[in-house]
Amino acid sequence: MIEATREKAHKKIYKVKRRRKAKKMPLWKKILVGFLFIIYLGTTTGALALYGPFENIRRTVIGMVLTSRHAWYIEPFYSKETLDKYRPSLDNTTKGSMHVGKGYADVNDTGIEVVPIKTMKYSGSLLIVKDPKRVHVSATKYLNDVGETVTDMIKRENAIGGINAGGFSDIGGKGTGGIPMGLTVSRGNYISGDKNSNETIIGITKEGVLVVGKYTYNELIQLGISDAVSFYPQLVKDGKPYLKAKDDTWGVGPRTAIGQREDGAILLMVLSGRGNGGIGASLMDVEKEMLSHGAYVAANLDGGYSSEMVYNNQFLVTPSNPLGERHVATSFVIDGVK
């Protein structure tokens, strides 16, 4: 009798345990645990990147933030001395020469090559425009107010393609692209900028020569430069790499660049990043790509959310901006064949 009672009690306890074991965690608890895990993972990963033993990762992350429009994100975490240590060297451009090589007035090749670029880090496209005289600067028609999208500029210019070009500023840093940075010249017309100061110029002469250097507006006129924007740094000079190690602390991200081969062909390059086609390219990556495609001279243009390439009414490189095309101050556009 006693033994039977014990056996019944044992079975009852076993059933209770099984019920407890079979009880599932409520959905809201699963969501909460998942959310807390994501916060933990993000916090520890960020701390490891910013304060861990990996110097290259820390240099890349800090440099990337400092060269963005949101440098204040990183400033509370470091002293001024530490930030200065990792602060990228922005403009490596030297005073330009008043001597410009041979022009390409006799080049009439209407061909344009589209070269896809694909690596583990980034993807993108290169447009090789055989006649450099077809490439011009387009500036926002809403100057000192807001910018335009690259697509709108291409349509307005009756062009067949284009990329974003120079940097810009705007009131309150809202990213509306209304004020071009430095000097801007479009099809021989002065657009904006201080005519008396030496500005970093990425320009094209009337005969199709790509010029990179620091110039005043009067010097641009003397050189016959008909189109120009301002940005930096220079990537290639005389067919050789121009960047130094300290210039490559901008981190990785979407990039836009322009170059020229010795035969005159203009190289328009856009590389994607920020999860859109890869994590992005460093300045050294862009320099390497330009050299591998025969650039004799090349310079970096505005990147990040501004980077995009349009050709024949299609995006060859879509903007990484989740809101779509950004309003920018300037673009390099390619004239159609007349």
C-alpha positions as CSV (number, residue, x, y, z in Angstrom):
1,M,0.0,0.0,0.0
2,I,2.8,2.4,1.0
3,E,4.7,1.4,-2.1
4,A,1.7,2.1,-4.4
5,T,1.2,5.5,-2.8
6,R,4.9,6.5,-3.4
7,E,4.6,5.4,-7.0
8,K,1.5,7.5,-7.6
9,A,3.2,10.6,-6.0
10,H,6.3,10.0,-8.1
11,K,4.2,9.9,-11.3
12,K,2.4,13.1,-10.3
13,I,5.7,15.0,-9.7
14,Y,7.1,13.7,-13.1
15,K,4.0,15.0,-14.9
16,V,4.3,18.4,-13.3
17,K,8.0,18.6,-14.3
18,R,7.1,17.7,-17.9
19,R,4.4,20.4,-18.0
20,R,6.9,23.0,-16.7
21,K,9.5,21.8,-19.2
22,A,7.1,22.0,-22.1
23,K,6.1,25.6,-21.2
24,K,7.3,27.9,-24.0
25,M,8.7,31.4,-23.6
26,P,6.2,34.1,-24.5
27,L,6.9,36.0,-27.8
28,W,7.4,39.3,-26.0
29,K,10.2,37.8,-23.9
30,K,11.9,36.5,-27.0
31,I,11.7,39.9,-28.7
32,L,13.0,41.6,-25.5
33,V,15.9,39.1,-25.2
34,G,16.8,39.6,-28.9
35,F,16.7,43.4,-28.6
36,L,18.9,43.3,-25.5
37,F,21.3,41.0,-27.3
38,I,21.5,43.4,-30.3
39,I,22.3,46.3,-27.9
40,Y,24.9,44.2,-26.1
41,L,26.5,43.2,-29.4
42,G,26.5,46.7,-30.8
43,T,28.0,48.2,-27.6
44,T,30.7,45.6,-27.3
45,T,31.6,45.8,-31.0
46,G,31.7,49.6,-30.9
47,A,33.9,49.5,-27.7
48,L,36.2,47.0,-29.3
49,A,36.6,49.1,-32.4
50,L,37.1,52.4,-30.5
51,Y,39.2,51.2,-27.6
52,G,40.4,47.7,-28.5
53,P,43.9,46.6,-29.5
54,F,43.2,46.9,-33.2
55,E,44.9,50.1,-34.3
56,N,44.0,49.9,-38.0
57,I,40.3,49.4,-37.2
58,R,40.3,52.3,-34.8
59,R,42.1,54.6,-37.3
60,T,39.6,53.6,-40.0
61,V,36.5,54.1,-37.9
62,I,37.6,57.4,-36.4
63,G,38.9,58.8,-39.7
64,M,35.6,57.8,-41.4
65,V,33.5,59.7,-38.9
66,L,35.8,62.8,-38.8
67,T,35.6,63.2,-42.6
68,S,31.8,62.9,-42.6
69,R,29.3,65.7,-41.9
70,H,28.8,64.2,-38.5
71,A,32.2,64.5,-36.8
72,W,30.5,65.4,-33.5
73,Y,29.4,61.8,-33.2
74,I,32.9,60.8,-32.2
75,E,34.1,63.9,-30.3
76,P,32.7,63.0,-26.9
77,F,34.7,59.7,-26.8
78,Y,38.2,61.1,-27.2
79,S,40.4,64.0,-26.1
80,K,41.4,66.7,-28.6
81,E,44.9,65.3,-28.8
82,T,43.7,61.8,-29.7
83,L,41.3,63.2,-32.3
84,D,44.1,65.2,-33.9
85,K,46.3,62.1,-34.0
86,Y,43.7,60.3,-36.1
87,R,42.3,63.3,-38.0
88,P,42.8,62.7,-41.7
89,S,45.0,64.9,-43.8
90,L,42.3,66.4,-46.0
91,D,43.9,68.3,-48.8
92,N,47.2,67.2,-50.2
93,T,46.9,69.4,-53.3
94,T,49.9,71.6,-54.0
95,K,50.1,74.9,-56.0
96,G,49.3,74.1,-59.6
97,S,51.6,74.6,-62.5
98,M,50.8,77.2,-65.1
99,H,52.0,74.8,-67.7
100,V,49.3,72.5,-69.2
101,G,50.2,69.6,-71.5
102,K,49.0,69.1,-75.0
103,G,45.3,69.5,-75.6
104,Y,43.0,67.0,-77.2
105,A,41.2,69.2,-79.7
106,D,41.8,66.6,-82.5
107,V,40.2,63.8,-80.5
108,N,36.8,63.0,-82.0
109,D,36.2,59.5,-80.8
110,T,32.6,59.3,-79.6
111,G,33.0,56.0,-77.9
112,I,32.2,55.4,-74.2
113,E,33.2,52.2,-72.4
114,V,31.3,50.9,-69.4
115,V,33.6,48.9,-67.1
116,P,32.1,47.0,-64.1
117,I,34.2,46.9,-61.0
118,K,33.7,44.1,-58.4
119,T,35.8,43.2,-55.3
120,M,35.1,41.7,-51.9
121,K,35.0,45.2,-50.4
122,Y,33.1,47.2,-53.0
123,S,31.6,47.3,-56.4
124,G,31.0,50.0,-58.9
125,S,31.4,51.2,-62.5
126,L,33.9,53.1,-64.6
127,L,32.9,55.2,-67.6
128,I,35.7,55.8,-70.1
129,V,34.8,58.8,-72.2
130,K,37.1,58.8,-75.2
131,D,36.6,62.5,-76.1
132,P,37.3,64.5,-73.0
133,K,35.7,67.6,-74.5
134,R,32.3,66.0,-73.9
135,V,32.7,66.2,-70.1
136,H,31.4,69.4,-68.4
137,V,30.3,70.7,-65.0
138,S,26.7,71.3,-64.3
139,A,25.7,73.4,-61.2
140,T,22.4,73.6,-59.4
141,K,20.1,76.1,-60.9
142,Y,18.9,76.9,-57.4
143,L,22.3,78.3,-56.4
144,N,22.7,79.4,-52.7
145,D,19.4,77.8,-52.0
146,V,19.2,74.0,-52.6
147,G,20.9,71.5,-54.9
148,E,19.6,69.3,-57.7
149,T,19.9,65.6,-58.2
150,V,22.4,64.3,-60.7
151,T,19.5,62.9,-62.7
152,D,17.8,66.3,-62.9
153,M,21.1,68.0,-64.0
154,I,21.6,65.3,-66.7
155,K,18.1,65.9,-68.1
156,R,18.5,69.7,-68.0
157,E,21.8,69.6,-69.8
158,N,20.5,67.1,-72.4
159,A,23.4,64.9,-71.4
160,I,23.6,61.1,-71.6
161,G,25.2,60.4,-68.2
162,G,27.0,61.8,-65.3
163,I,28.3,61.6,-61.7
164,N,28.3,63.8,-58.7
165,A,31.2,66.2,-58.5
166,G,32.4,68.8,-56.0
167,G,31.7,69.3,-52.3
168,F,29.1,71.7,-50.9
169,S,27.9,73.4,-47.8
170,D,24.6,74.8,-46.8
171,I,22.8,76.7,-44.0
172,G,22.5,74.6,-40.9
173,G,24.3,71.6,-42.4
174,K,21.0,70.1,-43.6
175,G,22.6,68.5,-46.7
176,T,20.5,70.4,-49.2
177,G,23.5,71.1,-51.5
178,G,22.8,74.7,-52.3
179,I,26.3,76.2,-52.0
180,P,29.2,74.8,-54.0
181,M,32.5,74.5,-52.1
182,G,35.4,76.5,-53.5
183,L,35.5,77.8,-57.1
184,T,32.9,76.5,-59.6
185,V,33.0,77.1,-63.3
186,S,30.6,75.6,-65.9
187,R,31.1,75.8,-69.7
188,G,33.2,78.9,-69.3
189,N,30.9,80.7,-67.0
190,Y,31.8,81.7,-63.4
191,I,29.3,80.2,-61.0
192,S,30.6,80.8,-57.4
193,G,33.6,81.1,-55.1
194,D,36.2,83.6,-54.0
195,K,38.0,84.7,-57.2
196,N,41.0,86.0,-55.3
197,S,41.9,83.0,-53.2
198,N,43.9,79.9,-54.1
199,E,41.4,77.1,-54.3
200,T,41.8,73.4,-54.9
201,I,40.6,72.8,-58.4
202,I,39.6,69.8,-60.4
203,G,39.1,71.4,-63.9
204,I,39.0,70.6,-67.6
205,T,40.3,73.0,-70.2
206,K,38.6,73.9,-73.5
207,E,40.8,71.4,-75.2
208,G,40.0,68.6,-72.8
209,V,43.0,68.5,-70.4
210,L,42.2,67.5,-66.8
211,V,43.9,69.9,-64.4
212,V,44.4,69.4,-60.6
213,G,46.0,72.0,-58.3
214,K,45.5,75.2,-56.4
215,Y,44.6,78.2,-58.5
216,T,42.9,81.5,-58.4
217,Y,40.1,82.3,-60.8
218,N,42.3,84.5,-63.0
219,E,44.8,81.6,-63.3
220,L,41.9,79.4,-64.4
221,I,41.1,81.9,-67.2
222,Q,44.8,82.0,-68.2
223,L,44.9,78.2,-68.4
224,G,41.8,78.1,-70.5
225,I,39.8,76.0,-68.0
226,S,36.2,76.0,-68.9
227,D,34.8,73.7,-66.2
228,A,35.9,73.3,-62.6
229,V,34.9,72.2,-59.1
230,S,36.6,72.0,-55.8
231,F,37.4,68.8,-53.8
232,Y,40.3,66.7,-52.7
233,P,42.7,64.9,-52.3
234,Q,44.6,64.3,-55.5
235,L,45.1,60.6,-56.1
236,V,47.4,60.3,-59.2
237,K,50.0,62.6,-60.6
238,D,52.2,62.0,-63.7
239,G,51.0,58.4,-63.8
240,K,52.2,57.7,-60.3
241,P,50.4,57.2,-56.9
242,Y,50.2,60.5,-55.1
243,L,48.7,59.5,-51.7
244,K,50.8,59.0,-48.6
245,A,49.8,56.8,-45.7
246,K,48.5,59.7,-43.7
247,D,46.1,60.6,-46.5
248,D,44.4,57.2,-46.2
249,T,42.7,57.7,-42.9
250,W,39.3,58.6,-44.4
251,G,38.0,55.1,-43.7
252,V,35.9,53.2,-46.2
253,G,32.7,54.2,-47.9
254,P,31.1,55.1,-51.3
255,R,33.6,57.0,-53.5
256,T,33.5,59.1,-56.6
257,A,36.6,60.1,-58.6
258,I,37.7,61.5,-61.9
259,G,40.9,60.8,-63.9
260,Q,42.4,61.1,-67.3
261,R,44.6,58.8,-69.4
262,E,47.5,60.0,-71.5
263,D,45.4,59.5,-74.7
264,G,42.9,62.1,-73.3
265,A,40.1,59.7,-72.3
266,I,38.3,60.8,-69.1
267,L,37.8,58.2,-66.4
268,L,34.6,58.7,-64.3
269,M,34.5,56.2,-61.4
270,V,32.0,55.5,-58.7
271,L,32.4,52.8,-56.1
272,S,29.5,51.8,-53.8
273,G,29.5,51.0,-50.1
274,R,27.7,51.1,-46.7
275,G,26.1,47.7,-47.4
276,N,25.1,48.7,-50.9
277,G,27.4,46.6,-53.0
278,G,30.0,46.2,-50.2
279,I,31.3,48.0,-47.2
280,G,33.1,50.6,-49.4
281,A,36.5,51.7,-50.7
282,S,39.4,53.6,-49.1
283,L,41.2,56.4,-50.9
284,M,44.0,54.0,-51.5
285,D,41.5,51.6,-53.2
286,V,40.3,54.4,-55.5
287,E,43.9,55.4,-56.3
288,K,44.7,51.7,-57.1
289,E,41.7,51.4,-59.4
290,M,42.5,54.6,-61.2
291,L,46.1,53.5,-61.8
292,S,45.0,50.0,-63.0
293,H,42.9,51.7,-65.6
294,G,45.7,53.9,-66.9
295,A,45.1,57.2,-65.1
296,Y,47.9,59.7,-65.7
297,V,46.1,62.2,-63.3
298,A,43.2,61.6,-60.9
299,A,41.4,63.2,-58.0
300,N,38.9,62.3,-55.4
301,L,35.4,63.9,-55.6
302,D,32.6,64.1,-53.0
303,G,31.6,60.7,-51.8
304,G,29.3,59.1,-49.2
305,Y,25.6,59.6,-49.8
306,S,26.4,61.9,-52.8
307,S,28.1,59.1,-54.8
308,E,26.2,57.9,-57.8
309,M,26.5,57.2,-61.5
310,V,23.8,57.5,-64.2
311,Y,24.2,56.5,-67.9
312,N,21.6,56.1,-70.6
313,N,18.8,56.8,-68.1
314,Q,19.9,54.1,-65.8
315,F,21.8,53.9,-62.5
316,L,25.1,52.1,-63.0
317,V,25.8,52.9,-59.3
318,T,22.8,53.7,-57.1
319,P,23.1,56.1,-54.2
320,S,23.7,54.5,-50.8
321,N,21.3,57.1,-49.3
322,P,18.2,55.2,-48.1
323,L,16.2,58.2,-49.1
324,G,17.3,58.0,-52.7
325,E,19.2,60.6,-54.7
326,R,20.8,63.4,-52.8
327,H,20.5,67.0,-53.8
328,V,24.1,68.1,-54.7
329,A,25.6,71.4,-55.9
330,T,27.5,70.1,-58.9
331,S,28.0,67.1,-61.2
332,F,30.2,66.1,-64.1
333,V,27.9,65.4,-67.1
334,I,28.6,63.8,-70.5
335,D,27.3,65.6,-73.6
336,G,25.4,63.5,-76.1
337,V,26.7,63.2,-79.7
338,K,25.5,66.0,-81.8
